[in-house]
Amino acid sequence: MNTPKTGARRRAIVGHSLAVLIGAAALTGCVQIETPDKPIEINLNINIRQEVVYRLDGDAKKLIEQNSEIF
Amino acid sequence: MMRFKMWKPTGLALAAIAATAAVALAVPSAMAQRDPAYAAARAAGQIGEQPDGYLGFASTPTPAIRALVQDLNIKRKAAYTERAQATGSTVEQFAFTSGCNLIANTKPGEKYQAPDGRWLTRDDSPPVRNASCP
């Protein structure tokens, strides 16, 4: 009477651990992202810089006009 | 007759004042012009504009040209520093923005440095500038 129950339980446990393993494997697969390399960083820097450059452009033009002897 | 004689010196004084004013007006524009040695080195392509807002050497300079460029770059840095403080930016940011404009302002035949470091000669087409330039 006990034996089939234990068998079922064992099978269930094995099934669970398999599911956990598969899940873990799947998770590992998800987590494995390529480490962000330089290009991403460079693009960010360019965006920040571009904002600054656009903001300063008028002042830079004025400076060049008003000090033409050094430019 | 007497009256005329009395007015004459006043007229001369006024003319003198006008002449002084004309000179005072003319001086800033004369000062605003490039040093002839600088203009010549620029036109000859010995020196050119760098993307960082300073002048650089497109070919090995003579000691005189080197000194001239160093002097101009010191003056540029002082100007950039003052404007950077006034605009709440860094000297590098202000200098870089000026560099974008200075390269855009180069005349055909003048040298400028591309973002990859090559010295190029400006022609009628737009110059090769950093992607951040407006």
N, CA and C atoms of all chains as a GROMACS GRO file, in nm:
protein
  615
    1MET      N    1   0.083  -0.122   0.000
    1MET     CA    2   0.000   0.000   0.000
    1MET      C    3   0.085   0.126   0.000
    2ASN      N    4   0.195   0.115   0.074
    2ASN     CA    5   0.285   0.230   0.084
    2ASN      C    6   0.369   0.250  -0.041
    3THR      N    7   0.409   0.136  -0.098
    3THR     CA    8   0.505   0.140  -0.208
    3THR      C    9   0.458   0.227  -0.326
    4PRO      N   10   0.337   0.209  -0.378
    4PRO     CA   11   0.299   0.293  -0.491
    4PRO      C   12   0.299   0.441  -0.456
    5LYS      N   13   0.256   0.469  -0.331
    5LYS     CA   14   0.252   0.609  -0.286
    5LYS      C   15   0.392   0.671  -0.290
    6THR      N   16   0.489   0.592  -0.229
    6THR     CA   17   0.627   0.641  -0.225
    6THR      C   18   0.680   0.661  -0.366
    7GLY      N   19   0.644   0.565  -0.452
    7GLY     CA   20   0.689   0.574  -0.591
    7GLY      C   21   0.638   0.702  -0.656
    8ALA      N   22   0.511   0.726  -0.631
    8ALA     CA   23   0.451   0.847  -0.689
    8ALA      C   24   0.517   0.971  -0.633
    9ARG      N   25   0.544   0.965  -0.499
    9ARG     CA   26   0.606   1.081  -0.435
    9ARG      C   27   0.745   1.105  -0.493
   10ARG      N   28   0.817   0.985  -0.511
   10ARG     CA   29   0.953   0.997  -0.565
   10ARG      C   30   0.950   1.061  -0.702
   11ARG      N   31   0.852   1.005  -0.779
   11ARG     CA   32   0.842   1.056  -0.916
   11ARG      C   33   0.810   1.207  -0.914
   12ALA      N   34   0.724   1.239  -0.818
   12ALA     CA   35   0.686   1.380  -0.806
   12ALA      C   36   0.806   1.467  -0.770
   13ILE      N   37   0.885   1.413  -0.674
   13ILE     CA   38   1.005   1.488  -0.630
   13ILE      C   39   1.102   1.505  -0.747
   14VAL      N   40   1.120   1.390  -0.818
   14VAL     CA   41   1.211   1.394  -0.934
   14VAL      C   42   1.159   1.496  -1.035
   15GLY      N   43   1.028   1.490  -1.055
   15GLY     CA   44   0.966   1.583  -1.148
   15GLY      C   45   0.988   1.728  -1.106
   16HIS      N   46   0.969   1.752  -0.976
   16HIS     CA   47   0.990   1.887  -0.922
   16HIS      C   48   1.131   1.935  -0.943
   17SER      N   49   1.225   1.844  -0.902
   17SER     CA   50   1.366   1.887  -0.912
   17SER      C   51   1.403   1.910  -1.058
   18LEU      N   52   1.344   1.828  -1.147
   18LEU     CA   53   1.371   1.848  -1.290
   18LEU      C   54   1.318   1.985  -1.334
   19ALA      N   55   1.196   2.013  -1.287
   19ALA     CA   56   1.135   2.141  -1.322
   19ALA      C   57   1.219   2.256  -1.269
   20VAL      N   58   1.266   2.239  -1.145
   20VAL     CA   59   1.350   2.343  -1.084
   20VAL      C   60   1.478   2.360  -1.165
   21LEU      N   61   1.535   2.242  -1.202
   21LEU     CA   62   1.660   2.247  -1.279
   21LEU      C   63   1.638   2.318  -1.413
   22ILE      N   64   1.529   2.277  -1.478
   22ILE     CA   65   1.499   2.339  -1.608
   22ILE      C   66   1.476   2.489  -1.590
   23GLY      N   67   1.399   2.519  -1.484
   23GLY     CA   68   1.372   2.660  -1.454
   23GLY      C   69   1.500   2.736  -1.428
   24ALA      N   70   1.587   2.673  -1.349
   24ALA     CA   71   1.715   2.736  -1.316
   24ALA      C   72   1.797   2.757  -1.443
   25ALA      N   73   1.793   2.651  -1.527
   25ALA     CA   74   1.869   2.659  -1.653
   25ALA      C   75   1.812   2.772  -1.739
   26ALA      N   76   1.678   2.778  -1.738
   26ALA     CA   77   1.613   2.882  -1.818
   26ALA      C   78   1.650   3.020  -1.763
   27LEU      N   79   1.650   3.028  -1.629
   27LEU     CA   80   1.686   3.156  -1.565
   27LEU      C   81   1.828   3.196  -1.600
   28THR      N   82   1.917   3.096  -1.587
   28THR     CA   83   2.058   3.124  -1.617
   28THR      C   84   2.068   3.177  -1.760
   29GLY      N   85   1.989   3.114  -1.847
   29GLY     CA   86   1.989   3.156  -1.987
   29GLY      C   87   1.945   3.301  -2.000
   30CYS      N   88   1.849   3.341  -1.920
   30CYS     CA   89   1.797   3.478  -1.925
   30CYS      C   90   1.898   3.578  -1.871
   31VAL      N   91   1.961   3.536  -1.761
   31VAL     CA   92   2.052   3.629  -1.693
   31VAL      C   93   2.178   3.653  -1.773
   32GLN      N   94   2.214   3.550  -1.852
   32GLN     CA   95   2.340   3.564  -1.926
   32GLN      C   96   2.327   3.670  -2.036
   33ILE      N   97   2.350   3.793  -2.000
   33ILE     CA   98   2.347   3.904  -2.098
   33ILE      C   99   2.492   3.941  -2.125
   34GLU      N  100   2.519   3.976  -2.246
   34GLU     CA  101   2.653   4.023  -2.280
   34GLU      C  102   2.683   4.148  -2.197
   35THR      N  103   2.802   4.150  -2.137
   35THR     CA  104   2.836   4.267  -2.056
   35THR      C  105   2.837   4.391  -2.146
   36PRO      N  106   2.774   4.500  -2.103
   36PRO     CA  107   2.771   4.618  -2.189
   36PRO      C  108   2.912   4.667  -2.218
   37ASP      N  109   2.945   4.676  -2.344
   37ASP     CA  110   3.082   4.720  -2.380
   37ASP      C  111   3.083   4.868  -2.421
   38LYS      N  112   3.199   4.911  -2.465
   38LYS     CA  113   3.222   5.054  -2.488
   38LYS      C  114   3.121   5.126  -2.578
   39PRO      N  115   3.080   5.066  -2.692
   39PRO     CA  116   2.992   5.144  -2.782
   39PRO      C  117   2.871   5.206  -2.712
   40ILE      N  118   2.810   5.131  -2.619
   40ILE     CA  119   2.692   5.183  -2.549
   40ILE      C  120   2.730   5.308  -2.470
   41GLU      N  121   2.841   5.300  -2.399
   41GLU     CA  122   2.889   5.412  -2.319
   41GLU      C  123   2.916   5.535  -2.406
   42ILE      N  124   2.982   5.512  -2.520
   42ILE     CA  125   3.019   5.621  -2.610
   42ILE      C  126   2.893   5.691  -2.660
   43ASN      N  127   2.792   5.612  -2.697
   43ASN     CA  128   2.668   5.673  -2.746
   43ASN      C  129   2.605   5.763  -2.641
   44LEU      N  130   2.608   5.716  -2.516
   44LEU     CA  131   2.553   5.796  -2.407
   44LEU      C  132   2.627   5.928  -2.394
   45ASN      N  133   2.760   5.917  -2.396
   45ASN     CA  134   2.842   6.038  -2.383
   45ASN      C  135   2.811   6.137  -2.494
   46ILE      N  136   2.793   6.087  -2.615
   46ILE     CA  137   2.767   6.176  -2.728
   46ILE      C  138   2.634   6.248  -2.706
   47ASN      N  139   2.533   6.174  -2.655
   47ASN     CA  140   2.403   6.237  -2.632
   47ASN      C  141   2.413   6.349  -2.529
   48ILE      N  142   2.484   6.322  -2.421
   48ILE     CA  143   2.499   6.424  -2.317
   48ILE      C  144   2.575   6.544  -2.374
   49ARG      N  145   2.682   6.513  -2.444
   49ARG     CA  146   2.764   6.619  -2.498
   49ARG      C  147   2.687   6.705  -2.598
   50GLN      N  148   2.609   6.637  -2.682
   50GLN     CA  149   2.536   6.708  -2.785
   50GLN      C  150   2.442   6.812  -2.723
   51GLU      N  151   2.377   6.773  -2.614
   51GLU     CA  152   2.289   6.867  -2.544
   51GLU      C  153   2.367   6.991  -2.500
   52VAL      N  154   2.483   6.965  -2.440
   52VAL     CA  155   2.567   7.074  -2.390
   52VAL      C  156   2.613   7.162  -2.506
   53VAL      N  157   2.656   7.095  -2.611
   53VAL     CA  158   2.708   7.168  -2.727
   53VAL      C  159   2.600   7.258  -2.788
   54TYR      N  160   2.480   7.206  -2.798
   54TYR     CA  161   2.370   7.288  -2.853
   54TYR      C  162   2.340   7.407  -2.764
   55ARG      N  163   2.351   7.385  -2.633
   55ARG     CA  164   2.323   7.494  -2.538
   55ARG      C  165   2.429   7.604  -2.546
   56LEU      N  166   2.554   7.562  -2.568
   56LEU     CA  167   2.665   7.658  -2.566
   56LEU      C  168   2.692   7.722  -2.702
   57ASP      N  169   2.628   7.669  -2.807
   57ASP     CA  170   2.662   7.711  -2.944
   57ASP      C  171   2.652   7.862  -2.966
   58GLY      N  172   2.546   7.923  -2.919
   58GLY     CA  173   2.527   8.067  -2.938
   58GLY      C  174   2.636   8.148  -2.870
   59ASP      N  175   2.670   8.107  -2.747
   59ASP     CA  176   2.775   8.177  -2.672
   59ASP      C  177   2.910   8.162  -2.741
   60ALA      N  178   2.935   8.042  -2.793
   60ALA     CA  179   3.063   8.017  -2.861
   60ALA      C  180   3.075   8.105  -2.986
   61LYS      N  181   2.966   8.114  -3.062
   61LYS     CA  182   2.966   8.197  -3.184
   61LYS      C  183   2.995   8.343  -3.149
   62LYS      N  184   2.932   8.392  -3.041
   62LYS     CA  185   2.950   8.530  -2.997
   62LYS      C  186   3.096   8.554  -2.958
   63LEU      N  187   3.152   8.461  -2.883
   63LEU     CA  188   3.292   8.475  -2.838
   63LEU      C  189   3.387   8.485  -2.958
   64ILE      N  190   3.363   8.400  -3.058
   64ILE     CA  191   3.450   8.398  -3.176
   64ILE      C  192   3.440   8.530  -3.253
   65GLU      N  193   3.316   8.581  -3.266
   65GLU     CA  194   3.294   8.708  -3.336
   65GLU      C  195   3.362   8.823  -3.265
   66GLN      N  196   3.348   8.824  -3.132
   66GLN     CA  197   3.398   8.938  -3.054
   66GLN      C  198   3.549   8.935  -3.030
   67ASN      N  199   3.611   8.821  -3.053
   67ASN     CA  200   3.756   8.809  -3.030
   67ASN      C  201   3.826   8.753  -3.154
   68SER      N  202   3.788   8.808  -3.270
   68SER     CA  203   3.835   8.749  -3.395
   68SER      C  204   3.988   8.748  -3.408
   69GLU      N  205   4.058   8.833  -3.330
   69GLU     CA  206   4.204   8.837  -3.343
   69GLU      C  207   4.271   8.709  -3.290
   70ILE      N  208   4.204   8.636  -3.204
   70ILE     CA  209   4.267   8.512  -3.153
   70ILE      C  210   4.208   8.386  -3.217
   71PHE      N  211   4.110   8.404  -3.306
   71PHE     CA  212   4.048   8.286  -3.370
   71PHE      C  213   4.078   8.280  -3.520
   72MET      N  214   3.472  13.975  -3.836
   72MET     CA  215   3.611  13.929  -3.854
   72MET      C  216   3.665  13.872  -3.725
   73MET      N  217   3.647  13.946  -3.620
   73MET     CA  218   3.693  13.900  -3.488
   73MET      C  219   3.621  13.772  -3.448
   74ARG      N  220   3.493  13.776  -3.478
   74ARG     CA  221   3.410  13.662  -3.439
   74ARG      C  222   3.456  13.535  -3.509
   75PHE      N  223   3.484  13.552  -3.639
   75PHE     CA  224   3.528  13.440  -3.720
   75PHE      C  225   3.658  13.381  -3.665
   76LYS      N  226   3.751  13.477  -3.630
   76LYS     CA  227   3.880  13.433  -3.576
   76LYS      C  228   3.862  13.356  -3.445
   77MET      N  229   3.764  13.402  -3.368
   77MET     CA  230   3.742  13.336  -3.238
   77MET      C  231   3.687  13.195  -3.257
   78TRP      N  232   3.607  13.178  -3.360
   78TRP     CA  233   3.543  13.046  -3.382
   78TRP      C  234   3.638  12.944  -3.442
   79LYS      N  235   3.736  12.998  -3.515
   79LYS     CA  236   3.825  12.906  -3.587
   79LYS      C  237   3.892  12.803  -3.496
   80PRO      N  238   3.953  12.848  -3.384
   80PRO     CA  239   4.018  12.746  -3.298
   80PRO      C  240   3.918  12.641  -3.247
   81THR      N  241   3.795  12.686  -3.221
   81THR     CA  242   3.694  12.592  -3.173
   81THR      C  243   3.667  12.485  -3.279
   82GLY      N  244   3.661  12.535  -3.403
   82GLY     CA  245   3.639  12.442  -3.515
   82GLY      C  246   3.751  12.340  -3.524
   83LEU      N  247   3.872  12.387  -3.504
   83LEU     CA  248   3.988  12.298  -3.509
   83LEU      C  249   3.981  12.195  -3.397
   84ALA      N  250   3.942  12.243  -3.279
   84ALA     CA  251   3.932  12.154  -3.164
   84ALA      C  252   3.828  12.046  -3.189
   85LEU      N  253   3.717  12.091  -3.249
   85LEU     CA  254   3.609  11.994  -3.280
   85LEU      C  255   3.659  11.890  -3.379
   86ALA      N  256   3.734  11.937  -3.479
   86ALA     CA  257   3.788  11.846  -3.579
   86ALA      C  258   3.883  11.746  -3.513
   87ALA      N  259   3.961  11.798  -3.419
   87ALA     CA  260   4.057  11.712  -3.348
   87ALA      C  261   3.982  11.605  -3.268
   88ILE      N  262   3.874  11.649  -3.204
   88ILE     CA  263   3.793  11.554  -3.125
   88ILE      C  264   3.734  11.448  -3.217
   89ALA      N  265   3.682  11.494  -3.331
   89ALA     CA  266   3.622  11.401  -3.427
   89ALA      C  267   3.727  11.300  -3.475
   90ALA      N  268   3.849  11.351  -3.500
   90ALA     CA  269   3.956  11.264  -3.548
   90ALA      C  270   3.991  11.160  -3.442
   91THR      N  271   3.998  11.206  -3.316
   91THR     CA  272   4.028  11.114  -3.205
   91THR      C  273   3.922  11.006  -3.196
   92ALA      N  274   3.797  11.049  -3.210
   92ALA     CA  275   3.687  10.953  -3.202
   92ALA      C  276   3.697  10.850  -3.314
   93ALA      N  277   3.734  10.900  -3.432
   93ALA     CA  278   3.748  10.810  -3.548
   93ALA      C  279   3.858  10.708  -3.522
   94VAL      N  280   3.970  10.755  -3.465
   94VAL     CA  281   4.082  10.666  -3.434
   94VAL      C  282   4.037  10.563  -3.329
   95ALA      N  283   3.967  10.613  -3.227
   95ALA     CA  284   3.920  10.524  -3.120
   95ALA      C  285   3.829  10.417  -3.176
   96LEU      N  286   3.749  10.454  -3.275
   96LEU     CA  287   3.658  10.357  -3.337
   96LEU      C  288   3.734  10.260  -3.425
   97ALA      N  289   3.838  10.313  -3.490
   97ALA     CA  290   3.914  10.232  -3.585
   97ALA      C  291   4.004  10.132  -3.513
   98VAL      N  292   4.053  10.169  -3.395
   98VAL     CA  293   4.148  10.082  -3.324
   98VAL      C  294   4.092   9.943  -3.291
   99PRO      N  295   3.971   9.935  -3.235
   99PRO     CA  296   3.924   9.800  -3.203
   99PRO      C  297   3.916   9.708  -3.324
  100SER      N  298   3.872   9.764  -3.440
  100SER     CA  299   3.861   9.680  -3.558
  100SER      C  300   3.999   9.638  -3.607
  101ALA      N  301   4.098   9.730  -3.590
  101ALA     CA  302   4.235   9.695  -3.629
  101ALA      C  303   4.289   9.586  -3.536
  102MET      N  304   4.254   9.596  -3.408
  102MET     CA  305   4.299   9.497  -3.310
  102MET      C  306   4.232   9.362  -3.334
  103ALA      N  307   4.109   9.369  -3.386
  103ALA     CA  308   4.033   9.247  -3.406
  103ALA      C  309   4.087   9.164  -3.522
  104GLN      N  310   4.178   9.224  -3.600
  104GLN     CA  311   4.231   9.150  -3.714
  104GLN      C  312   4.344   9.058  -3.672
  105ARG      N  313   4.359   8.950  -3.748
  105ARG     CA  314   4.462   8.852  -3.718
  105ARG      C  315   4.600   8.909  -3.739
  106ASP      N  316   4.692   8.864  -3.655
  106ASP     CA  317   4.833   8.896  -3.671
  106ASP      C  318   4.875   8.848  -3.811
  107PRO      N  319   4.949   8.931  -3.889
  107PRO     CA  320   4.983   8.889  -4.027
  107PRO      C  321   5.058   8.756  -4.032
  108ALA      N  322   5.145   8.731  -3.934
  108ALA     CA  323   5.220   8.604  -3.932
  108ALA      C  324   5.125   8.486  -3.911
  109TYR      N  325   5.025   8.508  -3.825
  109TYR     CA  326   4.925   8.404  -3.800
  109TYR      C  327   4.842   8.380  -3.926
  110ALA      N  328   4.796   8.488  -3.986
  110ALA     CA  329   4.715   8.476  -4.108
  110ALA      C  330   4.793   8.402  -4.218
  111ALA      N  331   4.923   8.433  -4.228
  111ALA     CA  332   5.006   8.371  -4.333
  111ALA      C  333   5.023   8.221  -4.306
  112ALA      N  334   5.051   8.184  -4.180
  112ALA     CA  335   5.070   8.042  -4.144
  112ALA      C  336   4.941   7.963  -4.164
  113ARG      N  337   4.831   8.027  -4.138
  113ARG     CA  338   4.699   7.966  -4.157
  113ARG      C  339   4.673   7.941  -4.305
  114ALA      N  340   4.698   8.047  -4.383
  114ALA     CA  341   4.672   8.038  -4.528
  114ALA      C  342   4.765   7.935  -4.593
  115ALA      N  343   4.887   7.922  -4.538
  115ALA     CA  344   4.986   7.829  -4.594
  115ALA      C  345   4.958   7.685  -4.552
  116GLY      N  346   4.861   7.667  -4.461
  116GLY     CA  347   4.827   7.531  -4.416
  116GLY      C  348   4.926   7.473  -4.318
  117GLN      N  349   5.011   7.557  -4.259
  117GLN     CA  350   5.106   7.508  -4.158
  117GLN      C  351   5.036   7.482  -4.026
  118ILE      N  352   4.934   7.562  -3.999
  118ILE     CA  353   4.856   7.545  -3.876
  118ILE      C  354   4.708   7.537  -3.912
  119GLY      N  355   4.634   7.474  -3.824
  119GLY     CA  356   4.492   7.457  -3.852
  119GLY      C  357   4.412   7.441  -3.724
  120GLU      N  358   4.281   7.427  -3.742
  120GLU     CA  359   4.189   7.417  -3.628
  120GLU      C  360   4.172   7.271  -3.585
  121GLN      N  361   4.181   7.248  -3.456
  121GLN     CA  362   4.160   7.115  -3.399
  121GLN      C  363   4.016   7.105  -3.346
  122PRO      N  364   3.962   6.981  -3.334
  122PRO     CA  365   3.825   6.968  -3.282
  122PRO      C  366   3.809   7.016  -3.138
  123ASP      N  367   3.919   7.026  -3.064
  123ASP     CA  368   3.910   7.066  -2.923
  123ASP      C  369   3.905   7.217  -2.903
  124GLY      N  370   3.904   7.295  -3.011
  124GLY     CA  371   3.892   7.440  -3.000
  124GLY      C  372   4.025   7.514  -2.996
  125TYR      N  373   4.134   7.441  -3.019
  125TYR     CA  374   4.266   7.505  -3.018
  125TYR      C  375   4.333   7.487  -3.154
  126LEU      N  376   4.439   7.565  -3.174
  126LEU     CA  377   4.514   7.556  -3.299
  126LEU      C  378   4.616   7.444  -3.287
  127GLY      N  379   4.644   7.379  -3.398
  127GLY     CA  380   4.744   7.273  -3.400
  127GLY      C  381   4.831   7.284  -3.524
  128PHE      N  382   4.934   7.201  -3.528
  128PHE     CA  383   5.029   7.205  -3.639
  128PHE      C  384   5.001   7.094  -3.738
  129ALA      N  385   4.970   7.132  -3.860
  129ALA     CA  386   4.947   7.032  -3.964
  129ALA      C  387   5.080   6.980  -4.018
  130SER      N  388   5.188   7.059  -3.999
  130SER     CA  389   5.323   7.015  -4.036
  130SER      C  390   5.418   7.070  -3.929
  131THR      N  391   5.539   7.018  -3.927
  131THR     CA  392   5.635   7.061  -3.823
  131THR      C  393   5.656   7.212  -3.831
  132PRO      N  394   5.630   7.284  -3.722
  132PRO     CA  395   5.636   7.430  -3.728
  132PRO      C  396   5.777   7.485  -3.703
  133THR      N  397   5.799   7.606  -3.747
  133THR     CA  398   5.921   7.678  -3.712
  133THR      C  399   5.904   7.725  -3.566
  134PRO      N  400   6.014   7.754  -3.496
  134PRO     CA  401   5.999   7.802  -3.357
  134PRO      C  402   5.909   7.924  -3.346
  135ALA      N  403   5.916   8.012  -3.446
  135ALA     CA  404   5.833   8.134  -3.442
  135ALA      C  405   5.685   8.099  -3.451
  136ILE      N  406   5.651   8.007  -3.539
  136ILE     CA  407   5.510   7.967  -3.554
  136ILE      C  408   5.463   7.893  -3.429
  137ARG      N  409   5.552   7.811  -3.374
  137ARG     CA  410   5.516   7.738  -3.252
  137ARG      C  411   5.483   7.835  -3.138
  138ALA      N  412   5.566   7.938  -3.125
  138ALA     CA  413   5.546   8.037  -3.019
  138ALA      C  414   5.416   8.114  -3.041
  139LEU      N  415   5.391   8.147  -3.168
  139LEU     CA  416   5.270   8.221  -3.204
  139LEU      C  417   5.143   8.142  -3.170
  140VAL      N  418   5.146   8.013  -3.203
  140VAL     CA  419   5.030   7.927  -3.177
  140VAL      C  420   5.012   7.907  -3.026
  141GLN      N  421   5.121   7.889  -2.955
  141GLN     CA  422   5.112   7.872  -2.809
  141GLN      C  423   5.048   7.995  -2.746
  142ASP      N  424   5.091   8.111  -2.792
  142ASP     CA  425   5.036   8.237  -2.739
  142ASP      C  426   4.886   8.248  -2.767
  143LEU      N  427   4.847   8.215  -2.891
  143LEU     CA  428   4.704   8.222  -2.926
  143LEU      C  429   4.623   8.121  -2.847
  144ASN      N  430   4.679   8.001  -2.828
  144ASN     CA  431   4.606   7.898  -2.754
  144ASN      C  432   4.589   7.935  -2.607
  145ILE      N  433   4.687   8.003  -2.551
  145ILE     CA  434   4.675   8.050  -2.412
  145ILE      C  435   4.563   8.154  -2.403
  146LYS      N  436   4.560   8.243  -2.501
  146LYS     CA  437   4.455   8.346  -2.504
  146LYS      C  438   4.318   8.282  -2.524
  147ARG      N  439   4.314   8.180  -2.611
  147ARG     CA  440   4.186   8.110  -2.634
  147ARG      C  441   4.140   8.044  -2.505
  148LYS      N  442   4.234   7.978  -2.437
  148LYS     CA  443   4.196   7.908  -2.314
  148LYS      C  444   4.141   8.006  -2.210
  149ALA      N  445   4.202   8.122  -2.202
  149ALA     CA  446   4.155   8.224  -2.107
  149ALA      C  447   4.012   8.266  -2.142
  150ALA      N  448   3.987   8.284  -2.272
  150ALA     CA  449   3.853   8.324  -2.318
  150ALA      C  450   3.752   8.212  -2.291
  151TYR      N  451   3.790   8.088  -2.321
  151TYR     CA  452   3.701   7.973  -2.296
  151TYR      C  453   3.670   7.960  -2.147
  152THR      N  454   3.772   7.980  -2.065
  152THR     CA  455   3.754   7.966  -1.920
  152THR      C  456   3.653   8.068  -1.869
  153GLU      N  457   3.667   8.190  -1.918
  153GLU     CA  458   3.576   8.297  -1.874
  153GLU      C  459   3.432   8.265  -1.917
  154ARG      N  460   3.414   8.222  -2.041
  154ARG     CA  461   3.279   8.192  -2.092
  154ARG      C  462   3.222   8.066  -2.028
  155ALA      N  463   3.308   7.970  -1.998
  155ALA     CA  464   3.262   7.846  -1.934
  155ALA      C  465   3.204   7.878  -1.797
  156GLN      N  466   3.273   7.965  -1.724
  156GLN     CA  467   3.225   8.004  -1.591
  156GLN      C  468   3.092   8.077  -1.602
  157ALA      N  469   3.082   8.164  -1.702
  157ALA     CA  470   2.959   8.243  -1.719
  157ALA      C  471   2.841   8.156  -1.763
  158THR      N  472   2.868   8.046  -1.831
  158THR     CA  473   2.759   7.961  -1.883
  158THR      C  474   2.741   7.833  -1.802
  159GLY      N  475   2.816   7.819  -1.695
  159GLY     CA  476   2.803   7.699  -1.612
  159GLY      C  477   2.842   7.571  -1.683
  160SER      N  478   2.946   7.580  -1.765
  160SER     CA  479   2.995   7.461  -1.835
  160SER      C  480   3.143   7.442  -1.802
  161THR      N  481   3.200   7.334  -1.852
  161THR     CA  482   3.343   7.314  -1.829
  161THR      C  483   3.421   7.381  -1.943
  162VAL      N  484   3.548   7.408  -1.918
  162VAL     CA  485   3.633   7.470  -2.020
  162VAL      C  486   3.637   7.380  -2.144
  163GLU      N  487   3.644   7.248  -2.121
  163GLU     CA  488   3.651   7.153  -2.233
  163GLU      C  489   3.524   7.158  -2.317
  164GLN      N  490   3.410   7.166  -2.249
  164GLN     CA  491   3.282   7.172  -2.322
  164GLN      C  492   3.273   7.298  -2.405
  165PHE      N  493   3.312   7.411  -2.345
  165PHE     CA  494   3.302   7.538  -2.419
  165PHE      C  495   3.402   7.540  -2.534
  166ALA      N  496   3.523   7.489  -2.506
  166ALA     CA  497   3.627   7.486  -2.610
  166ALA      C  498   3.585   7.396  -2.725
  167PHE      N  499   3.525   7.281  -2.692
  167PHE     CA  500   3.481   7.187  -2.794
  167PHE      C  501   3.373   7.250  -2.884
  168THR      N  502   3.276   7.318  -2.820
  168THR     CA  503   3.168   7.383  -2.896
  168THR      C  504   3.227   7.490  -2.988
  169SER      N  505   3.327   7.563  -2.937
  169SER     CA  506   3.393   7.664  -3.020
  169SER      C  507   3.466   7.597  -3.135
  170GLY      N  508   3.528   7.482  -3.106
  170GLY     CA  509   3.600   7.407  -3.210
  170GLY      C  510   3.508   7.367  -3.324
  171CYS      N  511   3.386   7.325  -3.290
  171CYS     CA  512   3.286   7.290  -3.393
  171CYS      C  513   3.266   7.408  -3.487
  172ASN      N  514   3.251   7.527  -3.426
  172ASN     CA  515   3.227   7.649  -3.505
  172ASN      C  516   3.352   7.691  -3.584
  173LEU      N  517   3.468   7.680  -3.520
  173LEU     CA  518   3.592   7.725  -3.584
  173LEU      C  519   3.624   7.638  -3.706
  174ILE      N  520   3.596   7.508  -3.696
  174ILE     CA  521   3.619   7.419  -3.810
  174ILE      C  522   3.518   7.451  -3.920
  175ALA      N  523   3.393   7.477  -3.878
  175ALA     CA  524   3.290   7.513  -3.978
  175ALA      C  525   3.326   7.643  -4.048
  176ASN      N  526   3.397   7.733  -3.977
  176ASN     CA  527   3.433   7.865  -4.033
  176ASN      C  528   3.558   7.863  -4.119
  177THR      N  529   3.631   7.750  -4.124
  177THR     CA  530   3.755   7.748  -4.204
  177THR      C  531   3.723   7.776  -4.350
  178LYS      N  532   3.818   7.844  -4.415
  178LYS     CA  533   3.800   7.880  -4.556
  178LYS      C  534   3.866   7.772  -4.642
  179PRO      N  535   3.817   7.753  -4.765
  179PRO     CA  536   3.880   7.654  -4.854
  179PRO      C  537   4.032   7.677  -4.862
  180GLY      N  538   4.108   7.570  -4.849
  180GLY     CA  539   4.254   7.577  -4.851
  180GLY      C  540   4.315   7.570  -4.712
  181GLU      N  541   4.237   7.607  -4.610
  181GLU     CA  542   4.287   7.601  -4.472
  181GLU      C  543   4.279   7.458  -4.419
  182LYS      N  544   4.364   7.430  -4.318
  182LYS     CA  545   4.369   7.296  -4.260
  182LYS      C  546   4.281   7.286  -4.136
  183TYR      N  547   4.227   7.167  -4.117
  183TYR     CA  548   4.156   7.137  -3.992
  183TYR      C  549   4.175   6.989  -3.962
  184GLN      N  550   4.157   6.955  -3.836
  184GLN     CA  551   4.177   6.817  -3.794
  184GLN      C  552   4.042   6.746  -3.784
  185ALA      N  553   4.033   6.629  -3.849
  185ALA     CA  554   3.911   6.547  -3.844
  185ALA      C  555   3.905   6.477  -3.708
  186PRO      N  556   3.786   6.426  -3.667
  186PRO     CA  557   3.778   6.357  -3.537
  186PRO      C  558   3.875   6.240  -3.523
  187ASP      N  559   3.916   6.178  -3.636
  187ASP     CA  560   4.010   6.066  -3.628
  187ASP      C  561   4.155   6.111  -3.622
  188GLY      N  562   4.180   6.241  -3.619
  188GLY     CA  563   4.315   6.292  -3.603
  188GLY      C  564   4.384   6.333  -3.733
  189ARG      N  565   4.324   6.299  -3.846
  189ARG     CA  566   4.387   6.335  -3.975
  189ARG      C  567   4.374   6.485  -3.999
  190TRP      N  568   4.478   6.542  -4.059
  190TRP     CA  569   4.470   6.684  -4.098
  190TRP      C  570   4.415   6.689  -4.239
  191LEU      N  571   4.305   6.757  -4.256
  191LEU     CA  572   4.240   6.767  -4.388
  191LEU      C  573   4.244   6.911  -4.435
  192THR      N  574   4.236   6.926  -4.566
  192THR     CA  575   4.229   7.060  -4.624
  192THR      C  576   4.084   7.091  -4.655
  193ARG      N  577   4.039   7.203  -4.606
  193ARG     CA  578   3.900   7.241  -4.629
  193ARG      C  579   3.878   7.270  -4.777
  194ASP      N  580   3.770   7.217  -4.830
  194ASP     CA  581   3.731   7.252  -4.966
  194ASP      C  582   3.588   7.310  -4.961
  195ASP      N  583   3.520   7.305  -5.073
  195ASP     CA  584   3.386   7.366  -5.076
  195ASP      C  585   3.282   7.282  -5.002
  196SER      N  586   3.312   7.153  -4.979
  196SER     CA  587   3.215   7.067  -4.911
  196SER      C  588   3.223   7.088  -4.760
  197PRO      N  589   3.117   7.050  -4.685
  197PRO     CA  590   3.122   7.069  -4.539
  197PRO      C  591   3.236   6.991  -4.477
  198PRO      N  592   3.298   7.045  -4.371
  198PRO     CA  593   3.412   6.977  -4.311
  198PRO      C  594   3.370   6.851  -4.235
  199VAL      N  595   3.464   6.759  -4.215
  199VAL     CA  596   3.439   6.638  -4.136
  199VAL      C  597   3.452   6.676  -3.989
  200ARG      N  598   3.338   6.674  -3.919
  200ARG     CA  599   3.341   6.717  -3.778
  200ARG      C  600   3.289   6.606  -3.688
  201ASN      N  601   3.310   6.623  -3.558
  201ASN     CA  602   3.259   6.532  -3.458
  201ASN      C  603   3.107   6.524  -3.468
  202ALA      N  604   3.053   6.402  -3.440
  202ALA     CA  605   2.908   6.380  -3.451
  202ALA      C  606   2.829   6.469  -3.354
  203SER      N  607   2.894   6.517  -3.247
  203SER     CA  608   2.825   6.600  -3.148
  203SER      C  609   2.810   6.745  -3.194
  204CYS      N  610   2.879   6.782  -3.301
  204CYS     CA  611   2.873   6.922  -3.343
  204CYS      C  612   2.734   6.957  -3.397
  205PRO      N  613   2.684   7.077  -3.365
  205PRO     CA  614   2.550   7.113  -3.412
  205PRO      C  615   2.547   7.140  -3.563
   0.00000   0.00000   0.00000
